[in-house]
């Protein structure tokens, strides 16, 4: 018998499932849009299966502690690097730049946190 993937929960007791609807946050909508743009044909940077592979290969602790869209962001980052679209250095430099912006910048965007 092989080991299960972190996302393979079929047949395991998992407790109740929250099926209530919720309004996606601004961050969730942006992450979803970014993923759709990066996977849009004809210039898709990766396929659905590659995205799934990347999410499922997260360290178990990271996978378990990350929210659904946090996993997407981690996959986007890993795939951008893997595909040579951006380097780790470029991503880190941009993150530092964004974090250094004053709150309520030119567009009123907050550098951190989440708005509805």
Beta strands, then each sheet from edge to edge (+ up, - down):
end
